[in-house]
Amino acid sequence: MRILIYSYNYHPEPIGIAPLMTELAEGLVTKGHEVRVVTAMPNYPQRKIYPDYRGQFFCEEERNGVKIQRCYVAIHPNPGVVTRVLLDGSFALLSFFHALKGWRPDVILSTSPSLPACVPVALLKLIYGCPTVLSLQDILPEAAVRTGLINNKVAIRIFEVLEKFAYASATRIAVITDSFSKNLVSKGVPASKLKRISNWVDTNFIRPLPKHENSFRQQHNLQDKFVVLYSGNIARTQGVRAIIHAADTLQHIPEIEFVIVGEERQLVDLQNLRDELGVKNVTLLPFAPRKELPTMLAAADVSLIMQKASVVGFNMPSKTMVLMASGRPIVASVPGSGAAAQAVRDSGGGLVVEPEKPNALAKAIQTLYNDPARVEQLGKKGRAFAIANYSFEQSLESYESLLASLVNKVKNLSTPITASTLQPKNISIKP
């Protein structure tokens, strides 16, 4: 198949959707398919276009057999309503023209966010006469409204219209959890249009590694510490400030050290809170290259998933399966009825505590600190669950099967009627 992947985020962006779409595109190439990706100039999580890509509207490159077509986006470090419109609008417009340069795809796979990208994808569907699959990674604008990221009524209404259009225009929709399916069905999307395909983790890349002689521990003087690690985006939806307060509660245990890894600009607020409270057991670090991720995760005794209580329950952080695969226990400070909490409970690989409750978070961490045998047991259970349920091979085969079924359906519908196809078959009737 010739597959066009439409994704705002892609390599070399280190976190979020980018690694997933990169692995999917390259995985489809290894399966023998031809893949091109339409994406933005890399800018996440710094929200600045990377230096090597500045000063150009379009560029093309190839990586591991994938043709990558990038376009300029009007990115701003602190996006508001106007700057968000400029960002999404610039990507929707410029990416459309770039997508027209290249071979005709058999099928288009798009990701959401960015939601406005559904407009150029729908136009390309008409131009190329091919089916489209929407890989739904988040449900907007609902999630953004609940967490306060969007509060402008006009903007909310526009996004609601775009959301309905995205669901209606896609041939099929791939959802990452059953809770996504329930949400979409409640909005009138036919269940037959949906297919559940979990996000994945490369369990060969993310794997349990020994803590002794760990370079991350050595580099940051953590050799003799019980390391509680949070790594990822630090935004309104995460509620990461609760970690600083939990650390304050546990300062009487000098062996426990909290390590927060994130984008440097986002660390400033946490640093101010740490200094204000006089907390001495929190280390703040900037993101490291992705190749160092397995070593960093292996440095942890416990890894954290953080969400605010207001986060929509269907939200499923992609780090959930990554942390499971690392073989370290999880403490999930997340809504108890949400997808992340359910995944952690199903895996048996961690503890779930009420979100935005630093004392509850501190208590769970201290419980594991006092029980090394349980720490090891939880880590092994999480790893086994990730291998059984979140392997890349399973998800790759599911996406390939879905795309192939749509392409084959189009080919069958377009098969011309000839005399041979109308010729009656020989029928023998046995007495």
N, C-alpha and C positions, 0 to 999 in steps of 0.2 A: 504493500500500500504506500501511497504518497500521503504523508500526514503533516498537516500544518498545525503547529501548536502556538496558541495565542496566549502569552503569559506576560503580565507586566514585570514580574520578577524572574530572574534567571542568573546563572553563574556569571560573574564571580561573587555575587551577594551570598554571604555565609549562612544566613539563618532564614527562617520563615518558609515561604513557598518555593523560593529559588532552588534550594538543594533538591526538593522533591521533583520539580519540573525538569531540572537538569538530569537527574537520575532516570526519570521516565523517558525523556527524549533519547538519551543515550542507550537506554535499555531496548527501546523499540528499534534502534539502529542495529543492535546486536541480533535482533530477531529477523533481520533482513529487510526492514522497511526503510524508505527514504523519508527523512524528517527535516523540516525547516522550522525554525522558531522565530516568531515576531515578538519582540520584547523592547523594553525601554533601555536607555543608557543606564548602567548600574548606578544605584544611588542609595541603597538601603543597607544598614539602618541609619547611616549618618544623615540621610536626606540631603545629600550633596552628590552631584554627578562625580564619579571617580575621576581622578586627574587624567588618566590615559584616554578618557572618552569625552573630554570637554572640547568645546569649540566646533562641534559638527552636528548637523541635523540628522544625518544617516551614516551608518557604517555597517559593513558586513564582515563576518569572520566565520571560520569553521573550527569546531572543536569536537574531537572524538566522533567524527562522521556526521555531525549535526551542523547544518547551515544556519547561522544565527544572524538575523536582520534586526538591527537596533535603530531606534529613533530617539530624538531629543524629547525631553519632557520638562515642563516649567515647574521644577521642584523648588520647594521652600522649606528651610529647616523647621519653621514653626507654622505648619499649615492651619489656616483658618478657613472660613467658608469660601471666600473669594479665591484664595490661593489653591484650595482643593479643587475648585471648578477649573482653574487654569491647568492644574496638574492632570486631572482626568480628561479634560477637553483636549489638551495638547497630545496626549497619548492616543486618544480615540481617533483624532484627525490624522496625525502624522503616521501612525502605525498602519492605518488603512491604505494609504498610498504606497507604503513600503511593502505591504502584504501582496499588492498587485504585481510586484516585481518578482518573478519566479515562476516555477512550474505550477500547473493546475493541480490542487490537492484532490484526493479521493474523499477525504474527510477532514474536518477541522475540530480540534480539541482546544477549548478555551477555559481559562480559570477565572474565578471570581473570589476576591477582588482582582482587578478593578471592575466595578459594576458597569460604568459607562462603555466599557469595551464591548458590551453585548451589541451595541449599535453597529460598529464596523463589522463585527462577526456575522450579524444578520445580513448585512449588505453583501458580504463575501459569499455567504450561503446562496444568495440569489444569483450572483454573478457566475459563480463556479458550478451551481446546480448540484451541490454536494451536501450531505448531512453534517450536522454539528453536534458535539457533545459538550455540555457545560460541566466542568469539574468544580463542584461547589465546595469551597474551602471555608467559607464563612457566610452567614446569612445577613445581608445588609438590606436596608438600613437598620433593621431591628436591633442588632447587637450594638451598633454605634449609638443609637438613641438611648438604649438602656444604660450605657456607661457614660453618657454625657459627651461623647465625641462629636455628636451632631445635635444641635438644639434649635437651629433655625427652621421655622415651620415650612418656609418655601423650599429649602434644601431637602427637608425630610420628604415633602410631597413629591419632589422631582425624583428622588431616589426610590420611592415606593412605586412610581410609574415605571422606572427603569427595571426594578426588580420583577414586576409582572411581565414586562416585555422580554426580559432575559429568559424567564421560565417558559413563556409561550413560544418564543422563537427557536429555542433549542430543540433539536430532534429528540435527544435523550439527556438526562441529567444524572451525573454520578455524584452521590452523596457519601460523606465519610462516616456517618453514624446513622443509626436507626432514628435517633431523635431529630435529625435533619429531615428524614422522610416524613415523620409525623407533622413537623412544622409546615412543610410544603403541601402535604395533603390537606391540612386544615385551611390552606389558602387557595384550595381549588385545583391544585396540580394533580393530574391523574397518577395514581400509584403505578400504573403500567409504564409511565414515562421515566420512572426512577430506577436506578440500580445502585446498590450499596457497594462501594469499593473503599476499603479502609486505606488511610494513609499508611505509610510503611517506614521501616528503618532498615538500613543495610546492616544486617547482623554480623557480617564479616568485617565491616569497617568499625562499627560501634560494638565493642566486645569487652568482657571483663579482663582487666589487666591488673597486675599486682600493685599494691600500694607502696611496698617497700622499693626503694630506688626509683621512685616516680619523679620524673624531672620537674613536673609542675609543683609538687610538694617541695622539692629541693630549692627551686628557684624562688619560692615565696615563703621559705622558712616555716613549712607546715609539717615537717617530718614527724613530730611528736603530738600532733593535734588530732582531735576528732573533728573532721572537716564537714561542715554543713554547707552545701553548694547550691547557689541559684545562678543559672546562666541563661541569658536570653533578653528579650525585649523588656524594657522598663517603661511602662506606659500606664494610662489610667485603668486599663482593664486588669492589670496584674496585682495591684495592691502590695507592691514590694516594700513599702515603708513599714509594713507590719514586721518584716524581718529584723529591722533595726531595733524595734521595740522588744521583740522576742530575745534578741541578743542582749539587750540591756537587762532583761530578767535573769539571764543565765551567766552574768559576769562573775558570779561567785564560783563557777567551775572553770578554772583557767585553761583546761585541756580543750574545751569546745571553742572552735573558731568558725565564724561565719564568713563565707567568701561569696561575694556578689560580682558577677562578670557581666558587663553590658557596654553599651555605647557610651563613649566618654562624656558626651554632652548630657546624657541622662543620669550619669553618676553624680553630677554636681549637687542635685537636690538631696540625694542620699548622704553625701558627704556632709552637707550642712546640718542635716538632722542628726547624723552620728556625732558631729562635733558639739552640737547644741546639748545633746543628752550626755555627753562625756563617755560614749561607748568605746571601749578599747578592744573589743573582740570581733571586729568586723573589718575585713580586708576588701577593698574595692579595686577591681581590675578591669581594664579595657578588653575588648574582644581580641582573641588570638586568631591566627590563620586556622581555617577549617581542618587542615591536616593534623592539628594538635588537639582536636576535640576529644578523641578517645582517651588520650593521656590525661586531659583535664578532668573528664568525667570519672576516670579511674582513681583520681586523687581524692574523691569524696568518700566519706563514710555514709552520708545521707544526702540525697538530692531533693530539691524542693520544686513543687509546682504551686504557683501563686495565682489566685484570681480574686477579684472583688466579689462581694455578695451580690452586687447588682448585675453581674455578668449573666447573660442569657444561658440557661442550662444546657442548650444543645451545643455550645461551643466546646471544641475538643482541641486543646493545644497539641501541636505536632511533637512537642518535646516529650509528651507522655510516653510514647513508644521508644523514643531515643533513650530516655532514662531507664526504662525497663531493660533494654538491650545491654546497657552498660553493666548490669549485674549489681547495681547498688539499690538499696531500699529507698522508697519514695515517701516523703511526707507531703500530702496534697492538701493545701489550704484552699479549698474550692467549695462551691455550692454542693451540698450533699446529694441533691437530686439530679445533678448535671452529668454530662457524658464523661468528663474526666474522672469524677468520683467513682462512677460505675466501672470504668475501665480499671482503675486502681484496685477496687474491691474484687472485681472478677479475677484479676491476675494473682491476688494474694501477695502482691509484691510491695505493699506499703500500708500506710495509715492515712486516713482521711480525717481532717479536722475542720471545724467551722471557720469560714474565711473571715479575715479582718479581725481576728481574735488572737493577739500576740501571746497571751497567757496559754491558750490552748495549743498554739504552735510550739511554744517553749516546752510545755509539758510532754508533748509527743516526742520532741527531740531528746529530752532528758530520759524518757522511757527507753529509747533505743540506745542511748549512751550507756545506760546501766545494764544492757542486755546484749552483749556482743554476739551470742549465739543466735538470737533472733534477727539481728542485723544481717548475718550471713544467710540465714534461712530465707528472709524476705527477698534478698538480692537474687538468690538462685531461682525462686519462684517467678519473679518478674522477668528474668532472662528467659526462662523456659516458655513463659506466656508470650513474650515478644516473638520468639522463634516460631511458635505454633500459630500465631494469629496476625502478626504484622510483618511477615517476611516480604521483601521486595519482589521476589519471584512470583508469589501469589498475586500481588496487586498488578504486576506487569502483565501476567497472563489474563487477568480480569479485564484490564483496559484493552489489551490486544483483541480479546474475544469480542468485547463490546463494539470496538471500532470496525472489526472485520464483519460482524453481523449487519451493521448498517451499510457498509460498502457493498456487501453481497446482495443485500435487499435492493439497493439502487440498480445494480447490474442486472438482477433478475427482472426488475420492472422495465428496464430499458431494452431487454432482449427483443429483437424484431420478430414479428409474426411472419412465418414463411409457410410454404406449402407443406414442408416436412413436419412442422409443428402442428399443423391441422390434420395431418394424415391419421385416420383412425387406427388404433392398435388392433392387432390380431387377437381375437377372443375365442377361446375354445371352451365349449360347454360339455362337461362330462355327464353322461347319463347317470 
